[in-house]
Amino acid sequence: IKTKIFKFLKIIISSLLITVLLLFTIAAIRTLSLDVNAGLQLAHWEKTNNKSLVIDHHQREELLANFKEAIRIPTVSFSNTESNTTALHEFDRFLRKAFPTVFSSSLVHHELVANYSHLGFYIGLGHDEEISGLNGAMNIVRILKQRGVQLLFVMDEGLTISDGIIPGLEGPAALIGLSEKGQAAIKLSVSVAPGHSSMPPRETSIGILATAVKRLEDNPMPRLFGYGPEGDTFEHLAHKFSLPLKFIMSNLWLFSPLLSRILERKPVSNAFVRTTTAVTFFNAGVKINVIPSLAEAYVNLRIHSAQSVQEVESFLRMNALLCTL
């Protein structure tokens, strides 16, 4: 019996070793042969005019000075109906001062539509993009329709040039946006009978809501790395990594779960992996000695492209969160 058990274990171990060796061989071949540029070659009539990403110390200081001046202008809007038009006009003047070549070029025709700045070719810059676009984008569309302009497609602004964000990535990498995360806001509310702080109940509205928020943060959305375009992004960056990361990135069919766990460790890369949840607003109480009857919190969700709003809501309800979308 011992001999049979030994032979059986030997067969299992040998099979596992062969499987591991086979997988390693396939992964090694793919690492050496992966051509991320397949299908991306320029046609013979196309020309390139590559711009260097290397900037000197003076240029860096100039960019930093412009950035500092730009963020001092209070252009942020806090509702769908109110905006600081004075600050927006100031920002327009700043753009003209910071980028004189653009505005003085004969190739650029600058005009104002509905008193909101936008550039032609057709680059439309709406001032209220983050608060619905009803006064910016809608007026741009109205003017284009009046002129009989039919756009073939619309593109949003590009993504970042990643430099030092992804560990192990050698040099800067420009990320191409193929899709964008959706957004949803969820309101959590608890209503109880009010009371006095001298006679507190076992549970208060703030305590109940805090428990729900803690449960939400302790139960993140499932990992969905590889179900959206992020898998192809990392695969196309594989040649920019050194070993052993190059080996891993070239074989996401095998190492996707491992990479997913690594990425979720940091907030900046965790956004690649799943739908993210962030409690951004918490409101309760009116006086220091009064137990509030109502406590509210708002959760901002950035939904992964492989997940729907309905799936997110279902997940939250399964975690005992009564929410209103």
PyMOL commands that set and color helices and strands:
alter all, ss='L'
color gray80, all
select helices_A, chain A and resi 2-33+57-71+85-98+100-104+129-131+137-146+205-218+230-236+238-240+245-249+252-263+267-273+309-318
alter helices_A, ss='H'
color red, helices_A
select strands_A, chain A and resi 110-113+116-119+161-162+173-174+182-191+195-196+276-284+290-291+294-303
alter strands_A, ss='S'
color yellow, strands_A
deselect
rebuild
show_as cartoon
